[in-house]
Amino acid sequence: MNIVTALLGVVLGVVLTLSVSKVWEKKKFDGDYNRWRKLNLILQEVQRNYVDTIDMAGMTDAAVVAALSELDPHSVYLPPVELTESESELAGNFEGIGITFNVPNDTAIVLNTIPGGPSEKAGLVQGDRIIKVEDKTIAGTKTPQDSMVRMMKGPKGTKVKITVNRDGTLIPFDITRDKIPVHCIDAAFMIDDNTGYIKLAKFTRTTYQEFKKAYEKLLGQGMTKLLFDLRDNTGGYFDQSLLLSNEFLEKDEEIVYMEGLHRPRQNYEADGRGNLKDIELAVLIDEGTASSSEIFSGAIQDNDRGVIVGRRSYGKGLVQEPINFTDGSGIRLTVARFYTPSGRCIQKPYDKDYAYDIYERYAHGEMTSADSMKVDTSAVYYTVKGRRVYGGGGIIPDVFVPMDTTRATKFYINCNKKATAVRFASEMFDKYKSTLSGISDFTSLEKYLNDIDLERQFLDYAARVDGFRPAAGEWEQSRSYMMPQINGLVGRFSKVGEEAFYRFYLPIDDTIQQALKHNGDIL
């Protein structure tokens, strides 16, 4: 099996536009755009003639950003600080608050919080607009992105106050910085005597080693079936996806191929030495499943190796080649596309609505109805056993699981907006720290949380701190959905860690329940 290392992932930055004023003196230009002479000519004339002192480094960066924005959404320029940040997220450790963010309109927006990190535990969520760091306003002030990073990062144990705007409400969070491990497996445990569960968050440099350690533990506990959860897995290193696929496939079965204008087709096949070829497999995906996780899912589906359960994946199938420069900057340049073994292009079309694709899926009902799923039925492909699969971008699941909106009462929505449950969990940790931090097994944890009556305490907290009280019938409607989450959020502060959340949440997770029903099926 031929393996190369290619960094995949969505790296977003601020796109600057350039405007050119009227040119009073005509300069000779031979029209050969292939040699990029026009760009150099313009920059030279600006340097020679502009009325004020010029930051040439800044202008050069802006020109590069603007040029790359004419390509695809994932070919980007990364200044030195951003390059360091993007690489450290996928390899090694760093100290800070544990978020990734983007600055599209002079306001930092939280893209995601690192599972188990300080920001997630404090209550920050995807979509929060960061208004202040300490007492300094950074929203709408043209604060450079690298300055924002420096303000929020810091040594382990130090504190920083982050104020966010969430749906029009300003919410302050006191966050204690910590070492942020880039672990990729959030949980690995046995659901029953035969079925294992592994939740993989991303494909880092250590993914294969972590995955191997996890499955060896579960094999030792009797695993013959596996639910492999790739929901919200945004991808990462390509070679790790190959290594994981190789564990499940027979010799010479194709995993993926890549091809581009300047990159001839390159096929990647399994070598037949995998240790999980006889394990029944169900792969869980959703709209947050992207790049390397889509490569794995496509390989399993097209080889009829397992069942894919959930919702259509993101559709990120472009090969990003890292090119680094001596000043510490670099570019991530798309050089090819990924195709599943049947020939499907994983990449969804990148048109004018590309950035809003997920919102469009919500608007058009795709999250709740399989019939609303965007499927290109004109592009039909076939798995090795002759099953029809379709193109159009992303991996379409074999078993569709709609998003459940029936339990979202007004009380639940209000609590969710203000991270009431997350902040409550922090208060419970402060209150029961001496006992909670010593519990190391799930059975003891479950019993202890039942004994301290979290339900009553949560309702009291929601009313006392946020002024939220469920209307008649609301708690009965939302209780079965909220209490497992609340137990899991508090349970994460025990030695059971992240695994606690997934164990508590498992009975109400519709995708897991469907996967348990269909695990081993080839539909």
N, C-alpha and C positions, 0 to 999 in steps of 0.2 A: 504494500500500500504506500503510495507516494504521498507524503504529507508536507505541506508548506505552511508557514505561519503568515496569516493575513489578518489584520485587525479589522473587525467588522463592528459596526455600531452607529448609532445616530449621534453625530456631533454637531450641535447647532450653535450658531454665533450671530453676532450683529452684522447685518448686511448694510454696508454703507454705499450710497450712490454718489456719483461724481457729476458735476455740471461744469461745462466749459463755456466761458464767456466769449464774446465776439472776438475773433482773431482779426486784428487790423492789418497785420503784415502776413502775406501768404508765404508759407514755407514749402519747400519742395518735398513731395512725398510720392514715392513710386507706386503706391497702391498694393504692395506685396504684404498682405496681412499675415501670410504664413510665417514671416520673419519678425512679427511683432514690432516693426519699426515705428508704426504710428504711435503706439503707447510710449515708447522711449522718447520720441520726438516731442510729444506733448509734455511729458515730465521735465525734459530738458528746458523747454521754453518757459515753463512755470518757474523753474529754479532760476533762470536767468533774468526774468522780467517781472515777477510778481511783486506787488507793492509792499508787502510785509515779509518778515522773516518766515521761513517755511520749515515745518517739521517734515523733512524728506522721508524719514523712516515711517512716520505715520501715513504720509501720502502713498508711499509704496505699498504698505500693508492694505490701505483702503482700495488701491487699484487692483491688487491681487484678489481681495475679497469680492470686489465687483465683477471681475473677470470670471472667477469660479462660479459665481451665482448664475451665470448664463449656461452652465452645464446642467448637472442633475442636482437634486436636493442634498446629496450626501458628499459631494466633492467640496471640501472646505479647506481654508487656510487656518492654521492655528499658530498664533503668536507664542513666544517661549513659555509664558505662564500657563496658557491654556493647554499647550502640548503636554507640559509636565502633569497638569491635573488630569487630562484624559488618559494618560498612560498609567498614572499611579492608581486610578480607580480600578484598573484591570489587573494590576500586579503589585503585590507587596502590601504595606500598611502606610497609613498617614494619620495625622492627628488633626481633629477638627470637629465639626458638628454633624457630618454625615449626610450631606445632601448634594444633589446635582441640580443646577439651575441654568436658565437661559435668560437673555436680556433682549427681547425682541423690540420693545418700545420704551426704552429707558427705564424699565422696571424689571427687577429680577423676579422671575417666576420659578417656583420650585417644580422641577421635572419629576423628581422622585426622591424619597428618603431611603437611605441604606438600611435594610432590615436589621433590627437590633441596635441601630446606631442612636446617638443622643437625640437627634432631631425627631426621629420616629417615636421614640419613647416620650419625648416632651409633647408631641401632638401635632407637629407640622405635617401637612399633607400635600399631595400633588395639586398644583394650581394656586397655592398660596402666593400672594404678591408681597415681596419683602419691602417694607416701607422704611424701617430704621434698623440700624445696627448700633446697639447702645443708644445714645441720644443723637446720633448723626443720621439725618435723612438721606437715603441713597436712591429713592424713587423720584424720577423726574428731575434729577440734578446733574445728569450727564456724568455720573460717577463711573470711572473706568471699571471694566469687569475684573481686571486683575486686582484693583484696589478693594473691590467687594470681597474677593477671595481672601485677601490678606486680613481684612477686618474680621471675617468669620472664622478663619482658621486660627489655631493657636495651640499651645501646649496642653497636654492632657491634664485635667483637673481644674483648669481655669474656666471661668464662666463668661457667658456673653448673653446679652438681652437682644432678642430678635422680635421686632414688631411686624406683624403681617396684616395684610388686608384680605379677609376671606368673605367674599360675597357682600362687600360693603361694610363689614364690621372689622374694626381694628382690634387685634388680639396680641398681647405681649406674651412671649415665651422666654423663660430663663433656662438656658441650655448649658449644661456642663460638658465642656469639650472632652473628648476621649480618643484613644487610639482606635482608628477605624480599620478593623481587619477586613480584607477583601475575600471573605469566605463566600463560596458560591452555593453551598448546600445549606438550606434553611432547616430542613428536617429530614430524618430517615428513621422509620420505625415500622413495626409490623401492625397492620390493621386487624388481622386475624391470624389463625395458625398458619396459613399458607400465603397470605397476600402482604407484600411489602409496599411501602410508600416512600418515595424520594421526591423532595421539592428542590429543584435546581433554579437558582435565581439568575445566574449569568454564566457565561463561558469565559472564565479567567485562565491565567496560565497554570493554575493548580486544579482546574476542574477535573481532569481525568484521575489524578491521584485521590482527590476527595471523593469522587464518585466510586472509584474502585474500593476504597476503604469502607464506604457506606454499604455497597452491595455485598461485600464479603461478610460484613456484620449481619446483614439480613439473611444471607444464605446460611449462615451458621445458626440462625433462628428458625430455619425451615422454609424459607421463601421459595415458592414455585411460580408465583405470579407477582407482577410488579405494576404499580400505578406510578408512572413517571410524569411528574407535574412540571410542565414548562409554561404555565400561564404567567404572563407579565415578565417572561424572560426575554430581555432585549438583545440577547446575543453576546458576541465577544469574539474570542479567537477561533478562527476557522479550523485549525488543526485539532482543537479539543473536540469539536463537533464530529470530526472524522474518527477520532479515537473512540468516542462513545458509540457512534454508529457501528463501528467495527466489532464491538462487544456482542452485538445482537445478530449480525448477518453472516451468511455462509461465504465461503471462499469465492471470489470473483463476482459476487453480487455488487452491483454499482451503488455507490452512495450518492454521488453528485457529479456534475461536470460543469466547468466554467468555460466561457468563450467570449471574446471581444474582438474588435477590429484589429488591434495590435497584439492580441493574445490568441493563438490557435487553441482549438478545443483541447481541454485537458481533463481526462477522466480519473475518478478516484474510486477504487474498488476495495472491498473487504478482503482481508488476508486469510480468513477462516479460523483464526486463532482466538476468537472471542470466547468469553466465559459464560455468556448469558444467552447462547443460541437456543436453549431449550426452555427458557423462561417465558411464560405467557405475558404479553405486554399490552398495556393500554397507555397511550400518551395523551395528556391533558393540555389543550391549547386554548387560547383566546385571542382577542384583538391586540393584546400586548405582547404576543409571542412573535419574535422577529429574528431575522438574519440566521445566525448559527443554529438557533432552536428550530427554525423552519427547515433548514437543511436536514437536520436529524429527523424531523417529523415527515418530511417528504420522502426520505430514504426508507423509513419504516412503512409508510403507506404504499409506495410504489412497488416495494418488494413483498407486499402482503404479509408483512412480518408481525403486525399488530393492529389494533384498532385505535383510530384517532377520535377523541371525544372533546366536545366543547363548541367554540365558535371560530369563524374564519380568522386566520392569523393575520398579522400586520401587513405582510407583503414587502419585505425588505430583502432583496436578493441581488444587491450590487456588490462587486468585489472592490473593497477599498484597499489600495496599496499605500502604505506609509512611506513618505519621502521626507527625510529630515535634513535640515540645513545647519551649517556651522554656527549660526547665531542662536541656536536653540529653538528656532521655529520649525514648522513643517507643514506639509499638506497631506490630506487624505484624498487621494485621487481615484475615482472609479475607473477601473481598467477592463472590467469584464462583468458578465452577468452569470448568476448561478441558475442551473437548470436541474430539476429532479430527474431521476433515472428514466421516467417516461417521456421526458422532453418538455415539461412545463417550466416556464420562466417564473421564478418565485416573485420577482419584482412586480409590484402593481404599477399601473401607468402613473407617471408624474406630470400631471397637468396643472392647471391654475388652481385647482382645489386640493392639491396634494396635502398641504399642511392641515386641511380641515377634514380629511377623509374619515377619521374616527367619529367626528361630530356628525358627518353625513350618515354614517351607519346608524347612529342613534336616531337621527331625524327620519330616516326612511324605514325604520322598524326592523333593521337586520338583527339587532340585539335580542329581540323578543320573538322573531318569526323566521323560520328557515326559508319560507317562501320569499322573503324580502332580501335574501342573501344575494349579493352581486356575483353572478356566475356567468362566465363566458362560454355558453353552450356551443358556440361555433368552433371552439378549440377543444376538441375531444382527444383525450389521451387514454392509455390503457396500462394497467398494472401488469405485473408478470403473469398473473392468473386471469387476465382479461377483463378485470373490472374497469368500468369507465371512471375517469377522473377528469376534472376540468381546470382550464387555465383562468386567467383574469387577474392573477396576483394573489399571493398568499396560499396557504394550505386550507382546503375546505374539509371540515371534519367528516368522518364517517357517521358519527352520531352527534346531532346538533343538540345543544343544551341552551335554552333561552335564559336570558337574565331575568331573575325573579324580582319584580317590582311590587308584588302584592302586599309585602310586609312593611313597606316604607310609609309609615304613618307620619303625620306632621311632627309628632314628638320625636320619632326616630331621625327625621331629616334635620330638625333643629339641633339635636344632640350631635349629629354627624358634622354639621357645619362648624360647630364650635369645639369639636374634638372632646366633647364632654366625657366620653368613656375613657379616652386615653389619659386625660388629666385626672380623672377619678382613679385610674390604675396607679398613677404616680402617688396620689395621696394614700392609697391603700398600702403601697410599698413603704412609705414613710411610717405609717401607723403600725404595720406588722413586720417590719424589716427583720427583726431578730429571729422570728420563726420562719418567715417566708424564704429568706435567703439560704436557709439550711435544708430545705426540702429538695430531694434529688430524684424522686420517682413520681410518676404521674398519678398512681393510685392514692398515694399519701397526699399529693397536692389537691386532687379532686375532693377528697374527704375534708381537708382543712378549709378549702374555700366554701364548701357547703356549711361548715360549722360556724363560720363568721358572718353568715347571712349577707352575702354581697348584694343580693337583689334589693333588700330594704335599704342598705347603705347607699346604693347607687341612686335610687329614687330620691332619697333625702339629699344627696349631694347635688343632683340635677336641679332640684328646687331651690336649695340654699345658695348655690354658687352661680347658676345660670338662669334661675327663675323659670325653669322648664318643668311643667307638670303635665302628665298625659291626660288627655280628655277621656271621657267615658268610652271604654272599649278599646282605646288605643294601646294600652299596655298589654292587654290580652292578645291583641293582634301582633304586636312586635316582640313580646317577651321571648318567645321561643327562638327568635332570630338574634336578639340583642344579648341575652344572657350568656350564650356560648362565647360570643365575642368578648364580653366583659370578663368572663372567667379566664379566657385565653390571654387577654391583655394584662391582667393581674398576674396570671401564672408565669408570664415571661420573666418576671422578676425573681423567680425561683431558680434553682440549679437545673431545672428541666429546660429552661431557656425557650428559644423560639419553637421548639417542638411542642410545647404546651399549647400554644395558640392553635396549631394545626390539629392537635388531638381533640381539643374542645370543639373546634369548628367543623370537624369532619362529618358529624351526623346531619348538619344542616347544609352541607355543600352539595348542591344538586349535581355538579359535574362529577364529583367523586362517586356519588351514589350511582349515576349512570355508568361510570367506568367500572364499578364493581359488578354491575349487572352484565356488561358486555365484554369484560376482560376475557381475552382468548378468542373472541369472535373475529372472523374476517368477513366483513359484510359485503 
